[in-house]
Amino acid sequence: MNKILLTVFLVIALALIAYNATKLNFQHPLAGDSLVALIGIVASLCAVVLLLIYNTSKRIQKKLDEE
């Protein structure tokens, strides 16, 4: 996965977090559509973490290959 594709996926995940945050009802966060929005936010955060871990592992692999 190249750097452009990684950046695109990160932007999409952050956009999904922002969109779901607008759908979240702070009065009742575990009811109805707010629960779906909360699940979407958590899933997008997981995707961001996984992409960052992947990026870090690729950088480590590149440094190890250079040695």
matplotlib code that plots the C-alpha trace (Angstrom):
import matplotlib.pyplot as plt

x = [0.0, 1.6, 1.5, -1.2, -3.6, -2.9, -3.6, -6.9, -8.0, -7.1, -9.1, -12.1, -11.9, -11.7, -14.6, -16.7, -15.8, -16.9, -20.1, -21.1, -20.3, -23.0, -25.5, -24.7, -27.4, -25.5, -28.7, -29.2, -26.0, -27.1, -30.6, -31.6, -29.5, -27.1, -26.0, -25.3, -23.3, -21.3, -20.5, -19.4, -17.2, -15.5, -15.1, -13.5, -11.2, -10.1, -9.4, -7.3, -5.3, -4.8, -3.6, -1.2, 0.2, 0.6, 2.4, 4.8, 5.5, 6.3, 8.7, 10.4, 10.6, 12.2, 14.8, 15.7, 16.0, 18.4, 20.8]
y = [0.0, 3.3, 6.5, 8.1, 5.2, 5.3, 9.0, 8.5, 5.8, 8.0, 10.9, 8.7, 7.3, 10.8, 12.0, 9.1, 10.1, 13.7, 12.6, 10.2, 12.8, 15.0, 12.2, 11.5, 12.6, 13.5, 13.4, 9.7, 8.3, 4.6, 4.9, 4.5, 6.2, 7.5, 3.9, 3.4, 6.6, 5.6, 2.2, 4.0, 6.3, 3.5, 1.5, 4.4, 5.0, 1.3, 1.8, 4.8, 3.0, 0.0, 2.2, 4.0, 0.7, -0.5, 2.7, 2.4, -1.3, -0.4, 2.3, -0.1, -2.7, -0.2, 0.8, -2.9, -3.5, -0.6, -2.1]
z = [0.0, -1.0, 0.9, -1.2, -0.6, 3.1, 3.2, 1.3, 3.8, 6.7, 5.3, 4.7, 8.2, 9.7, 7.5, 8.8, 12.4, 11.7, 10.0, 12.7, 15.4, 13.8, 14.1, 17.7, 20.3, 23.4, 25.5, 24.8, 23.2, 23.5, 21.9, 18.3, 15.6, 18.2, 19.0, 15.3, 15.1, 18.2, 16.7, 13.5, 15.4, 17.3, 14.1, 12.3, 15.2, 15.0, 11.3, 12.0, 14.6, 12.3, 9.5, 11.7, 13.0, 9.4, 8.4, 11.4, 10.6, 7.0, 8.1, 10.5, 7.7, 5.4, 8.0, 8.6, 4.8, 4.5, 7.1]

ax = plt.figure().add_subplot(projection="3d")
ax.plot(x, y, z, "-o")
ax.set_aspect("equal")
plt.show()
